[in-house]
């Protein structure tokens, strides 16, 4: 169980799955930009990927013509080659252990609040 949520930098996209499975509380990773940019990249399953070109978000166009800012898992051959994966967000459920503080309502009833966050 995680006690904090955090993000980190990683050397490559391939490292993301291992880091998400071993580090509790890791929500977002930023792959390092390679000096020699390749003409393809892979997005691991279990991640939401944001792809950018010169710092601006790049949309993915599905075969049916719909567009999304989130790229699907798999092998991609972007054109032009300076398009890169800028952020990967985990799709795993993260249990966050935070101290719960009881609050009093207007009619003097004590209430405990649990919060769940889901990234879409």
N, C-alpha and C positions, 0 to 999 in steps of 0.2 A: 504494500500500500504506500502510495506516495504522500509526502507531506508538503511538497511544493511542485509547481509546474514551471518548466523552463525550456529554453531553446539552446541550440549549440551549432557550431560549424563542424562540417565533416569534410574529409578529403575527396570523396566521390559519392555519386548516387548509390552505387552498389553497397556502400557501407550502411545505408539507412535502415534496412530491414534488421540487421544485427543490432544496431544501436537501439531501435525502438523496442526490440524484444528483451533486451537486457537491462535497460535503464528505466526505472520507474519514475514517472512524472515528466518524461521527455515528450513534448508535444510537437515541436517544429525543429527541423534541421535545415541548414543552408549549405548546399554543396559548394565546395571550393571551385572557383573558376580556373580551368586548366589553361596553361600558356598556349598549348597547341589545341585549339578547339576542333573536335571531330565533327563529322557530317551526320552523326546519329547520336541518340541517347536513349537510355531505357528508364522507364518509370516502374519501380517495383510494385507488385500488388500489395494492397493493404495501406496505401498512401494516397493522399490527395496531392497533386502536383500543380504548382504555379510555375509557368514558363514565361520568360521575359526576353525581350530583344532590346538591347541598349538601355536596360532599366525599366522599360515600359512593359506592362503585362501583355501577353500575346494570347489571343483566343484560339481554341481548338475547334475546328469545323468537322462535325460528324458527317458520315456519308449521306444522311437524310437532309443535310443542309442546316441543321440547328448548330448554334455556337454556344460554347461554354468557356468560362475563364479557367475551369479545372480540367486538366488533361487526364485521360484515362491511362491505366497501366499498359505497359507493352513497349515495343521497340518503335521509335519515331525517327523519321528522316526529315527534319525541318528544312525549309528553304527560306531564307538564306542560312548559311552555317553558323552565324553568330547568335542564333537563338539558343538559349540554355535553360536548364531547370534552376529556378531561383530559390524555391522553397518546397519542402515536402512536409506535409502535416499527416500525422498518424490517423488511421481510421479505428484504432483499437480503443476500447473503453478504458479509461484511466480512473481508478478509484483514488480519490483525494481525501486524505484524513485531515480534516480541519477541526479545531475545537468549536463545538456548538455552544452558542450562548443563548440562554433562554431570554425571551422578550415578553414584556407585558403588553397585552392589547388594551384597547380603550375601555373595555369592560372588565379589566383586571384579571384576565386569564393568561397563564403562562404558556407560551408557544415556543416549540423548537422548530427550526427551519432547516431542511436538507436541500441542497442545491445540486443539480446535475447539469453539466455542460456537454453539449454535443456539437462538434464541428461539422458543417455541411458544405 
